């Protein structure tokens, strides 16, 4: 009788309930598409947390080396990788059909720029199409590759819905920006706060639950677009400030004094300043590239001063307010 009751209770569970239980019990089968400097460290954290992890990559030499217990990523030493390969907790493959057996799939493939400076989406599209091909009810899909705001909802979602499944009920779709600082012993995959936003609240909840099993700090946001913009603002902020301090270094050198002294002295200011230091280029390879991901959508262009004035005037008129209303002006002045 007890066994029959258990079967009835299981039959009443929703797809969402079943996936949550798999994630909590560490029985969910985890998949990582793209085994580079983002994907492989992510795979290792979930292997360490007790999950069975399958890595998918299109490069045969990478797959062969990983299955032999040899790592090609500096932040994942061979000595860390090999025990998980030997015990079968981690394996690599070029066969995308394994997605049909997985419960979660993280996509962490490159998004370089074309010669025309627009994002090359070919790697993401190829990965997304393979995931969609083998997608099934109860699958959590998380995109981690850097892309322009709206990509998860406008590009991935339609592909995954082709089989008639409903997002937030039959499958779950999120975006979570990669945050990696290679060779930084203090900030590693496990302890860097992990941002995640879903297409629906149920998707966000599922993504946050998943990451919280292996990572120290998960930050849930209201949507995939917010999570996508977080990454672009992070790297645009760094690009602008690193570029600025490099220019200041050249100026200080020409004027005959030490830019490091200037920066260290300015860093004593307790508000309104974060120190950046001069160096070759703009830092990591993604920093000079990622801001270009803001370009593909025409409405991402910054407004001219005249357009901004027109925008504010029209907004105030729609609210029945006057440009000369003294109670209104400070609101826009401070914004």
N, C-alpha and C positions, 0 to 999 in steps of 0.2 A: 504493500500500500504506500509506504514511504517513497519507494522508487518511482511509482506512478505519479505521485504528487510532485516530485522533483522534476519529472519530465514535463508535466503540465506547466509548472512555474517557468521552466526554460522556454517553452513554446510561447509563453505570454510576453517574454522579454522582447523589446524592440531591437532593431539593428544597432541603435546607439548604445543601448544597455549592454549588449553582447560585446561590442568593441571596447567599451569602458572596462568591462570585467577582464577582457584579455590584456588590456594595457596594465591594469592594476596588478594582475596576477603574473605578469611577465611572460605570459604565453603568446602574446602577439608576435607575429613574425615581421621583423623590421627590414625594410629595403631602402637602400641609398643609391640613387642614380647619379653617377659622377664621383669618381674616387680620387679627387685631387686634394688640394690643401684645405678645402672645406668639407668635402664628403667623407674622407677617410678618418679624420679626427672625430667627426660626428658618429661614424660607425663604431669607432672604438669606445666611445662613451656609453653607447647603448649595449655593446657587448659586455662591458664592465658591469653594467647595471643588471645583467642577467638575461638579456634578450638574445634570441637567435637572429643574427644579422646577415643579410645577403647584399653584397655590393655589386652593382651593375656598371660596367664601363665598356666603351667601344674599342679600347686600345688593348690588343692581345698581350703585349709584353707586360703591361701593368697588371692585368688579370693573372697571367702566369706567375709573375713575381710574387704577388700577394698570396696566391694559393700555395706558394713555396715558403711562405712566411717571411718574405723580404719586403721591406717598406721602401717607398720612393719619396716619402714625405718627411721632412725634417722633424716636425712636431710629433710624429708617430715613429719612434725608434723601432727597429726590427725586434728588439728584445721585448717590446710592449706588444707588438702584433703577433708574434709567433705562438705564444701560448693559446690564444683564441682561435688561431687556425688549427693548431694541433688537436684541440678538444672539440672542434667542429662548431664552435659558437659563431665564427665568422668564415664566410667563403665569398669568393668573387666569381663573377660569370659575365659572359657577353650575351647571354640568352635572356631577352626581355620577357619571354613567356613565363618566367618564374613569378612575375607580378601577379599572375592569377592565383598564386598560393600565399601571397603576402597580405598583411593586415594594414601596414603603413608603408608609404613611399615618400621619401624626401628627394626632391630634384635639386641637385647642386652642380649644374653644368655651366661652362663659361658663357659670358655675354660680351664679347669684344665689340669694337666699333668697326664699321666698314670704312673704306677710304673716304666716303662722303660724310663721315663723322656721325652717322646714324647707327643705332644699335643693331648688331647682327643677331637676329632672333632664331637663326637656323638651329642652333644646338638645343634651345628650349623647345622649339616646335617639334624637333625630332623626338626628344624625350617625352614630351607631352602626348604626342600621337601614340607612342608605344604604351604609355601608361593607360591612355584611353582605350586602346585596343584590348587590353587585358583587365580593365577595370571591372569591379564586381561589387555587389552590395556589401557594406561593412568595411569599405576601404577609406583610409585617411590619406589624403595627398597634400603634401606641403612643399611649396616652391620656395627655394632659398636663393636662387640666382638673382642677381641685381637686374631690375627691369624698370620700365617707366610706370608711373602710377596708373592703375587700371588694368594692367596686363592679366593679372590672375582672374579677374572677373570677366574681362572682355575676350580673352584668348583661351585660357585653360578651361573655364567653366563650360562654354558651349561644346568643347570637345568631349568632356566627361559626361555631359547630359545627353549625348547622342543615343545612348542605349536606353533612354527613357527613365533613368534613375533621377531622383530628386535630391538636390544638395541640401544638407542639413538633416536628412532623414535616411536616405539610402547610402549616401557617401558624404564625405566631409572634406572641405577644401580650404586651405589656409595659405597665407604667405608669412614667411619669417626671414627677415634679412640676415645674411651671414655677417658675423662680426669676428674677424680673425686678425690677430697681431702675431704673425709668425716669429718664432724664437723668443717671444716674451714669456719668461718663466712664471711671471706673476699673473698674467691674464691669459688663461687657457680656455679651451672650449667649455669645460665644466663650470667655471666660475664667472664667465662673462654673461651678464644679464641677457636673456633670450627673449626678444620681442616676437609676438605672434598675433596675427589678426585673421579672422575667418570671414567667409562669405555670409554666414549667419551666426547668431550667438551660439548655436549648438556646435558649429564648426570651431569657433574660437575656444569654446570650453574643451572640446576634444583635443585640439592642438596644444592647449596649455597643460592639460592632463598628461599628454604624451611626453612633452619636454620635461615636465616636473619630475618624472621618474628617473631621469638621468642627469639633469642639470640643476645647479644650485638655486637659480633665481629666474623665474619666468615672468615677463611683463605682457599681459594681455591688453590689446587695444581694440577699438570698436569696429575696425574693418580691415580688409586686405589693403585698400588704398592708403590708409594711414600708415600701416606697416611698410608699404612700399616707399612712401615718401620719407619715412624715418631714415632709411638707408641713404637716400639721395641727399637729404639735408646733412646727415653726418659727414659724408664725403665731400660735399660742396663746401661745407664749413671748413674742413681741413684743407682743401685745395686753396681756397681764398687766403687763408691765414698763413699757410706755408709759403705760398707764392709771395704774399706781402712781406714776410720776414726775410725771404731771400732777396727781395729788392732792397729792403732796408740794410741788409748786410753789405750789398754792393755800395750803397750810398755811404754808409759809415766807413767802409774801407777807403773810399775816395777822399773822405773828409779827414781821415787819419785818426780815428778812434775806434774802440772795441765794441762791436755790436753786442757781444755776450754780456758785457758790463751793463749796457743799456737795457737789455732784456731782463737780466737778473734784478736790476734795480726796479724796473717797472713791475716785476712780479711781486714786489712787496706791497703793492696796492691790493687791499683786501676785497675789492669788488670791481666788476666791469672789465676784467682782463684775465685772459688765460695765456700763459707763455707758450709760444711756438719757437722753434729753433731752426736756423738755416741749415741746409744740407743739399745734397745733389738732387735735382729734380723736385718732384712734389710728393715724395714719399712712396708708399706702396703702389703697385702697378694699377690698382683700381681707382686711386684718387683722381688722377688726371682724366680718367675715362668716364666715371659714373655720372658726373654732372650732365653729360651729353644725353643721358637717358631722359632728361626733362624736355628735350626738344620735340620728340615725335608728335605730341598733341599740340595743335595750333593754339589752344587756349592757355598753354603754359608760358607763352611769351610775356615778358614783363611789360607793363603798361608804360607809355610815355607820360610825363607830367600832365599834359593836356588831357589824355585819356583818363587818367586817374581823377582829375577834377570833374570831368563829365560823369564818371561813374559815381562819384560821391554826390554830385548834384542830382542825378536821377534817383539815387537811393533815398536821398532826403525828400525829394518830391513825392516819391511813392509812400513815404511815411507822413506826408502832410506837414513837413517841416520847412523852415526857411533857412537859406544859407546864412542869413544875418541874425539868426536866433542865437543869442549869447550862450544859452544853456546847451546848445547842440555842438557848437564849434570845438570846445575842449575835448569832446569824445573822439573826434577825428584827429585833432592835433596830437593827442596822446597815443592814438593807435599806431 
